[in-house]
Amino acid sequence: MSLTEENRTDTTQPSAQEPTGPSSTAYAIYILILLTAANVMSYADRYIFSIAMPAIQKEFQISDSSLGLIAGPAFTISYLLFAMPLAGLADRWSRRRILAASITTWSLATSACGAASNALQLTISRFIVGAGEAGAMPPSQSMVSQLFPPHRRSTALGFLGAAPYFGLVVGLAGGGYLASTFGWRWAFYAMAFAGLPLALLIWLTGPKRTAAFSAQMAEKKNSASSWAVMKEFWSIKSLRLMALAIGIFNIFGYAGSIWMPTFLMRSHEMSAAEAGILLGICSTIGGVLGSFSSGAMVDRLVRRNPAWQLRLPALFFMMSFPIFWLMFTMPAGQALKVGGFSIPVVGIYMLISGFLSAAWMGPGFASVAQLFAPERRTQAAAVLIVVINVVGSALGPVLAGLVSDALGMHFGEDALRVSLLGMSGLTLVGGALFLRASTHYQRDTARIHAASTAQG
């Protein structure tokens, strides 16, 4: 039996038909793996840039703050500009085609990053990469939400949410090896070549919309406008607080993801390859386990109390703060001897913090899917991503770079360590807002479900 987008189960659409049979399950799992792979490549591109930053800085002779502008706003501004338009087009036209076109765009732009001969060309290339990657996660979230029923949705979205951490090991470990062995430019070329086959697979085998489903979407086109979805999203208090919680946490989180390789090289005297391998492996193991297991835990806990959908991520955010504090205050050279291996203790802290920080992925996007009908889910997911980036990603890398530059005269090579240490306190703020959002979630789901039932 072939799955098509108009007949997948959803609690907000009482008339929807549930796909049954092993072929439906097999196809759902196949698409989940394919979409996860696409988003792994998206995030790997960002981390390859991170691992290449010291070499880029040396070749182009630019400051930490200038490099932070290229890593942050140059990428993020275009991401924000294109996220909602591409999500709206995906909801009205074809999520499969938008995703395939987006992968092709960022792959070609990534190759242009490798070919850049100055900072301006690199900035323009990163801008185009951001535009392409804006069309990746929202359509993926929407397709997975419709492929999997509500009682498995957080688990499935938790698996998809592990893409950034798989991207870590591909981008940092693989990119670190390529950058150290062949030069930073070849790391970008390799990433560009790897993305194109995925785009072709999604174009050829991704779920297609039928004429009946397209007609149904056309009837709802007014209610599915981007502005209407943004207003609806912001009117739901639990989602509004959750978006702010993740965004504030992400000021630190995105700064850390960009600057951690440089921190390890400066404060722990590691090479690019050593930093990339350690950060990639430890953060990936922690992040994948945290994203997937938190989704599975929430799918069980919400049977007792729906507030656990957002309560568990809140608790994990707060628990991450002391781990980050220990990680950024630890002196260089400390290692744990296990058999004949010497494991840097900073890597153990990265694994634990990665586990705790990833807990919001599956539960967070599943809450959006639960509160929005299928024809608005791509745009609703894009709203969350846009808010997170406006608050967090656009500020984090450049803020960390500016503080590091300002503290350089007093702390030398450890200025970046102090910068990231101070920003880690934002994990507590994010956790507190997440906890507040959980107190409104049950009320919001009950209200929206009642409204949907009345309309049905």
PLY file of the C-alpha trace (Angstrom):
ply
format ascii 1.0
element vertex 456
property float x
property float y
property float z
element edge 455
property int vertex1
property int vertex2
end_header
0.00 0.00 0.00
1.41 3.41 -0.95
1.16 6.28 1.50
-0.16 9.58 0.22
-0.34 12.74 2.25
-4.08 13.12 2.38
-4.82 9.89 4.25
-2.49 9.86 7.20
-3.73 9.77 10.78
-4.11 12.96 12.74
-6.07 13.78 15.86
-6.96 17.22 14.58
-8.58 15.71 11.47
-11.25 13.23 12.65
-12.09 12.08 9.14
-8.54 11.12 8.24
-7.94 7.50 7.41
-5.12 5.64 9.12
-2.69 3.78 6.90
-2.33 0.19 7.94
-0.15 -2.77 7.08
3.59 -3.40 7.04
4.16 -1.50 3.80
2.82 1.69 5.40
5.12 1.25 8.38
8.09 0.36 6.19
7.54 3.41 3.98
7.18 5.68 7.00
10.47 4.42 8.43
12.19 4.76 5.06
11.06 8.37 4.68
12.05 9.13 8.28
15.57 7.82 7.62
15.81 9.69 4.30
14.64 12.98 5.82
17.00 12.53 8.74
19.89 11.98 6.34
19.00 15.17 4.46
18.97 17.20 7.66
22.19 15.55 8.80
23.85 17.02 5.70
22.30 20.41 6.43
23.79 20.53 9.91
27.07 18.92 8.88
27.62 21.89 6.57
27.38 24.27 9.53
29.83 22.29 11.62
32.30 21.97 8.77
32.33 25.76 8.72
32.95 25.67 12.47
35.94 23.34 12.21
37.33 25.35 9.30
37.09 28.70 11.12
40.71 28.86 12.39
42.11 28.08 8.92
39.72 30.56 7.26
40.67 33.22 9.81
44.36 32.67 9.17
44.05 32.75 5.37
41.70 35.75 5.16
43.22 37.64 8.14
39.94 38.54 9.91
39.05 39.01 13.59
36.91 36.77 15.83
34.01 39.21 15.61
34.17 39.39 11.79
34.30 35.61 11.58
31.36 35.44 13.99
29.37 37.68 11.63
29.99 35.28 8.74
29.18 32.22 10.85
26.09 33.80 12.40
24.15 36.65 10.74
25.40 36.01 7.18
23.87 32.54 7.39
20.99 33.20 9.76
19.52 36.32 8.12
18.96 34.50 4.83
17.63 31.48 6.72
15.07 33.70 8.42
14.13 35.54 5.23
13.38 32.33 3.32
12.03 30.01 6.04
8.41 31.20 6.07
8.01 31.74 2.28
9.42 28.27 1.56
7.25 26.72 4.29
4.15 28.38 2.85
5.03 27.16 -0.63
5.61 23.66 0.74
2.19 23.61 2.43
0.41 24.81 -0.71
2.44 23.04 -3.40
4.87 20.20 -2.62
7.00 19.56 0.44
8.95 16.92 -1.47
9.95 19.28 -4.28
10.77 22.18 -1.97
13.04 19.95 0.09
14.80 18.51 -2.97
15.33 21.99 -4.45
16.61 23.27 -1.10
19.20 20.49 -0.79
20.42 21.20 -4.32
20.72 24.93 -3.58
22.72 24.60 -0.38
24.95 21.89 -1.87
25.96 24.12 -4.77
26.44 27.10 -2.44
28.60 24.99 -0.12
30.91 24.22 -3.03
31.11 27.99 -3.61
32.28 28.38 0.01
35.19 26.10 -0.80
36.01 28.16 -3.88
35.83 31.57 -2.10
38.98 33.69 -2.45
38.09 36.37 0.11
35.78 37.09 3.05
33.16 38.83 0.89
32.75 35.85 -1.44
32.54 33.55 1.57
29.87 35.75 3.14
27.74 35.70 -0.03
28.11 31.93 -0.32
27.04 31.44 3.31
24.03 33.66 2.66
22.91 31.36 -0.17
23.59 28.28 1.96
21.26 29.72 4.62
18.53 30.30 2.04
18.77 26.69 0.88
18.81 25.20 4.36
15.71 27.21 5.29
13.70 24.74 3.22
14.93 21.61 5.02
13.64 21.10 8.54
10.06 22.54 8.37
8.89 20.31 5.47
10.66 17.35 7.08
8.91 17.96 10.41
5.56 18.23 8.66
5.97 15.01 6.68
7.10 12.99 9.69
4.21 14.37 11.77
1.72 13.00 9.25
3.49 9.70 8.72
3.39 8.79 12.41
0.33 8.81 14.73
0.30 11.02 17.85
1.30 8.26 20.28
4.53 7.68 18.30
5.10 11.21 17.04
7.51 12.46 19.73
9.67 9.37 19.25
9.77 9.78 15.45
10.43 13.51 15.69
13.06 12.79 18.32
14.85 10.61 15.78
14.61 13.37 13.17
15.69 15.83 15.85
18.90 13.84 16.27
20.00 15.08 12.82
22.04 17.99 14.23
24.05 15.54 16.32
24.63 13.11 13.49
25.62 16.25 11.60
28.16 16.97 14.33
30.10 13.77 13.77
29.90 14.09 9.99
30.82 17.79 10.02
33.37 17.91 12.81
34.98 14.48 12.69
34.78 14.06 8.92
35.32 17.73 8.23
38.18 17.91 10.71
39.93 15.01 9.02
39.44 16.47 5.53
40.49 19.96 6.62
43.63 18.65 8.34
44.56 16.29 5.50
43.51 18.09 2.32
42.76 21.66 3.44
39.57 23.40 4.54
38.30 23.95 0.99
38.05 20.23 0.25
35.90 19.74 3.32
33.29 22.01 1.73
33.59 20.31 -1.66
33.01 16.87 -0.11
29.88 18.08 1.67
28.51 19.60 -1.53
28.95 16.39 -3.52
27.29 14.29 -0.80
24.07 16.32 -0.80
23.05 15.96 -4.43
22.17 12.21 -4.39
19.88 12.82 -1.39
18.04 15.55 -3.29
17.45 13.14 -6.18
16.16 10.38 -3.88
13.71 12.71 -2.16
12.49 14.02 -5.52
11.91 10.50 -6.88
10.65 8.60 -3.82
9.23 11.20 -1.43
5.47 11.23 -0.65
3.36 12.84 -3.36
0.12 14.74 -2.90
-2.97 13.59 -4.74
-5.38 15.83 -6.61
-7.97 15.37 -3.83
-5.55 16.53 -1.17
-4.44 19.51 -3.25
-8.10 20.51 -3.71
-8.62 20.27 0.04
-5.62 22.53 0.64
-6.88 25.02 -1.94
-10.15 25.33 -0.01
-8.18 26.20 3.12
-5.64 28.52 1.52
-6.82 31.61 3.37
-6.54 30.00 6.79
-3.15 28.60 5.86
-1.50 31.94 5.01
1.83 32.56 6.68
0.55 35.59 8.56
-2.46 33.65 9.88
-0.22 30.79 11.04
2.17 33.20 12.76
-0.70 34.89 14.59
-2.19 31.54 15.60
1.18 30.24 16.83
1.83 33.33 18.92
-1.69 33.22 20.40
-1.02 29.78 21.91
0.69 30.57 25.20
2.50 27.24 25.64
4.04 27.49 22.16
4.97 31.14 22.63
6.77 30.43 25.92
8.41 27.32 24.49
9.75 29.21 21.46
11.24 31.90 23.71
12.71 29.24 26.00
14.49 27.48 23.16
15.56 30.75 21.58
17.17 32.05 24.78
18.88 28.74 25.40
20.04 28.79 21.79
21.89 32.10 22.25
24.37 30.01 24.19
23.75 26.72 22.40
24.43 27.99 18.89
27.42 30.03 20.05
28.80 26.88 21.64
28.24 24.75 18.54
30.13 27.29 16.41
32.95 28.17 18.81
33.56 24.87 20.66
36.19 23.57 18.21
38.10 26.85 18.53
37.72 26.70 22.35
39.20 23.19 22.40
42.09 24.26 20.18
42.88 27.38 22.20
42.19 26.33 25.80
42.89 22.59 25.55
45.69 22.75 22.96
44.05 20.30 20.54
44.57 20.13 16.79
41.67 20.68 14.40
41.36 16.93 13.84
41.47 16.13 17.58
38.90 18.80 18.42
36.61 17.72 15.60
36.76 14.03 16.47
36.26 14.55 20.23
33.45 17.07 19.85
31.81 15.16 17.02
31.79 11.79 18.76
30.91 12.95 22.29
28.26 15.49 21.29
26.76 13.10 18.74
26.44 10.20 21.18
24.92 12.47 23.82
22.68 14.37 21.42
21.33 11.33 19.58
20.58 9.51 22.83
19.02 12.63 24.35
16.83 13.52 21.39
15.55 10.00 20.75
15.15 8.89 24.37
13.43 12.11 25.47
10.87 11.64 22.69
10.27 8.04 23.76
10.02 9.06 27.43
7.55 11.83 26.66
5.36 9.50 24.58
4.98 7.40 27.75
4.79 10.19 30.33
2.03 12.17 28.57
-0.33 9.24 29.17
-0.23 10.26 32.84
-0.10 14.02 32.38
0.12 15.97 29.07
2.28 18.60 30.80
5.24 16.19 30.56
5.37 17.04 26.84
7.21 20.23 27.84
8.09 19.53 31.49
10.77 16.95 30.70
12.75 19.28 28.38
12.50 22.00 31.06
14.09 19.77 33.69
16.83 18.63 31.33
17.70 22.24 30.39
18.14 23.15 34.06
20.23 20.06 34.74
22.62 21.00 31.93
23.84 24.23 33.58
26.18 22.69 36.20
27.61 20.40 33.51
28.44 23.36 31.26
29.95 25.20 34.24
32.28 22.28 34.98
33.16 21.94 31.30
34.24 25.57 30.87
36.13 25.84 34.18
38.14 22.65 33.74
41.86 23.16 33.14
43.53 21.61 30.12
45.07 18.17 30.21
42.69 16.32 32.56
41.95 12.81 31.30
40.32 9.61 32.49
42.35 6.41 32.03
40.21 3.52 30.77
42.29 0.45 29.97
44.92 1.61 27.55
42.95 4.69 26.48
43.09 8.24 27.79
39.72 9.99 27.52
39.69 13.79 28.00
37.30 14.64 30.84
36.02 17.63 28.86
34.68 15.09 26.33
32.67 13.32 29.04
31.06 16.63 30.00
30.28 17.27 26.34
28.52 13.91 26.10
26.37 14.59 29.18
25.54 18.16 28.18
24.70 16.99 24.66
22.21 14.48 26.08
20.49 17.08 28.27
20.47 19.87 25.67
18.85 17.70 22.98
15.79 16.84 25.07
13.58 19.53 23.54
13.78 18.36 19.92
11.18 15.60 19.64
8.77 16.83 22.35
8.96 20.43 21.15
8.13 19.83 17.50
5.58 17.16 18.43
3.72 19.76 20.52
3.54 22.01 17.44
2.19 19.12 15.35
-0.38 18.34 18.03
-1.70 21.90 18.05
-1.81 22.52 14.27
-3.73 20.83 11.43
-1.74 19.20 8.57
-2.21 22.06 6.09
-0.46 24.46 8.48
2.21 22.26 10.04
5.11 23.15 7.76
4.57 26.84 8.42
4.01 26.27 12.16
7.31 24.39 12.39
8.94 27.23 10.44
7.56 29.79 12.91
9.23 27.93 15.77
12.50 27.68 13.87
12.38 31.37 12.91
11.77 32.48 16.52
14.58 30.25 17.75
16.96 31.74 15.19
15.88 35.36 15.69
16.43 35.11 19.44
19.32 32.67 19.46
21.29 31.83 16.35
21.53 35.38 15.02
22.96 36.61 18.34
24.97 33.70 19.73
28.07 33.37 17.50
28.69 37.09 17.07
28.05 37.82 20.77
30.52 35.14 21.84
33.07 36.54 19.38
32.59 40.13 20.53
32.95 39.22 24.21
36.00 37.11 23.42
37.63 40.02 21.58
36.81 42.38 24.48
38.30 40.03 27.07
41.35 39.12 25.02
43.70 41.60 26.73
42.85 40.21 30.18
42.47 36.48 29.55
44.49 35.83 26.40
43.77 32.41 24.88
41.15 31.76 27.58
38.99 34.76 26.61
36.70 32.49 24.58
36.44 30.12 27.55
35.21 32.96 29.78
32.81 34.20 27.10
31.14 30.80 26.74
31.12 30.25 30.51
29.16 33.44 31.08
26.67 32.63 28.33
25.97 29.15 29.77
23.77 30.76 32.43
21.11 31.19 29.74
20.33 27.48 30.10
18.60 28.24 33.41
16.50 31.00 31.85
15.45 28.69 29.02
14.57 25.93 31.47
12.42 28.22 33.59
10.45 29.42 30.54
10.01 25.83 29.34
8.63 24.86 32.73
6.18 27.75 32.58
5.10 26.64 29.09
4.33 23.15 30.40
1.75 24.56 32.81
-0.28 25.90 29.85
0.14 22.98 27.45
-2.70 20.77 28.69
-5.13 23.69 28.65
-4.08 24.63 25.11
-4.44 21.09 23.74
-7.87 20.68 25.36
-9.09 24.01 23.96
-7.85 23.36 20.43
-9.16 19.80 20.42
-12.60 21.05 21.54
-12.61 23.69 18.78
-11.59 21.09 16.18
-14.31 18.70 17.34
-16.95 21.45 17.16
-15.89 22.34 13.60
-15.93 18.66 12.59
0 1
1 2
2 3
3 4
4 5
5 6
6 7
7 8
8 9
9 10
10 11
11 12
12 13
13 14
14 15
15 16
16 17
17 18
18 19
19 20
20 21
21 22
22 23
23 24
24 25
25 26
26 27
27 28
28 29
29 30
30 31
31 32
32 33
33 34
34 35
35 36
36 37
37 38
38 39
39 40
40 41
41 42
42 43
43 44
44 45
45 46
46 47
47 48
48 49
49 50
50 51
51 52
52 53
53 54
54 55
55 56
56 57
57 58
58 59
59 60
60 61
61 62
62 63
63 64
64 65
65 66
66 67
67 68
68 69
69 70
70 71
71 72
72 73
73 74
74 75
75 76
76 77
77 78
78 79
79 80
80 81
81 82
82 83
83 84
84 85
85 86
86 87
87 88
88 89
89 90
90 91
91 92
92 93
93 94
94 95
95 96
96 97
97 98
98 99
99 100
100 101
101 102
102 103
103 104
104 105
105 106
106 107
107 108
108 109
109 110
110 111
111 112
112 113
113 114
114 115
115 116
116 117
117 118
118 119
119 120
120 121
121 122
122 123
123 124
124 125
125 126
126 127
127 128
128 129
129 130
130 131
131 132
132 133
133 134
134 135
135 136
136 137
137 138
138 139
139 140
140 141
141 142
142 143
143 144
144 145
145 146
146 147
147 148
148 149
149 150
150 151
151 152
152 153
153 154
154 155
155 156
156 157
157 158
158 159
159 160
160 161
161 162
162 163
163 164
164 165
165 166
166 167
167 168
168 169
169 170
170 171
171 172
172 173
173 174
174 175
175 176
176 177
177 178
178 179
179 180
180 181
181 182
182 183
183 184
184 185
185 186
186 187
187 188
188 189
189 190
190 191
191 192
192 193
193 194
194 195
195 196
196 197
197 198
198 199
199 200
200 201
201 202
202 203
203 204
204 205
205 206
206 207
207 208
208 209
209 210
210 211
211 212
212 213
213 214
214 215
215 216
216 217
217 218
218 219
219 220
220 221
221 222
222 223
223 224
224 225
225 226
226 227
227 228
228 229
229 230
230 231
231 232
232 233
233 234
234 235
235 236
236 237
237 238
238 239
239 240
240 241
241 242
242 243
243 244
244 245
245 246
246 247
247 248
248 249
249 250
250 251
251 252
252 253
253 254
254 255
255 256
256 257
257 258
258 259
259 260
260 261
261 262
262 263
263 264
264 265
265 266
266 267
267 268
268 269
269 270
270 271
271 272
272 273
273 274
274 275
275 276
276 277
277 278
278 279
279 280
280 281
281 282
282 283
283 284
284 285
285 286
286 287
287 288
288 289
289 290
290 291
291 292
292 293
293 294
294 295
295 296
296 297
297 298
298 299
299 300
300 301
301 302
302 303
303 304
304 305
305 306
306 307
307 308
308 309
309 310
310 311
311 312
312 313
313 314
314 315
315 316
316 317
317 318
318 319
319 320
320 321
321 322
322 323
323 324
324 325
325 326
326 327
327 328
328 329
329 330
330 331
331 332
332 333
333 334
334 335
335 336
336 337
337 338
338 339
339 340
340 341
341 342
342 343
343 344
344 345
345 346
346 347
347 348
348 349
349 350
350 351
351 352
352 353
353 354
354 355
355 356
356 357
357 358
358 359
359 360
360 361
361 362
362 363
363 364
364 365
365 366
366 367
367 368
368 369
369 370
370 371
371 372
372 373
373 374
374 375
375 376
376 377
377 378
378 379
379 380
380 381
381 382
382 383
383 384
384 385
385 386
386 387
387 388
388 389
389 390
390 391
391 392
392 393
393 394
394 395
395 396
396 397
397 398
398 399
399 400
400 401
401 402
402 403
403 404
404 405
405 406
406 407
407 408
408 409
409 410
410 411
411 412
412 413
413 414
414 415
415 416
416 417
417 418
418 419
419 420
420 421
421 422
422 423
423 424
424 425
425 426
426 427
427 428
428 429
429 430
430 431
431 432
432 433
433 434
434 435
435 436
436 437
437 438
438 439
439 440
440 441
441 442
442 443
443 444
444 445
445 446
446 447
447 448
448 449
449 450
450 451
451 452
452 453
453 454
454 455
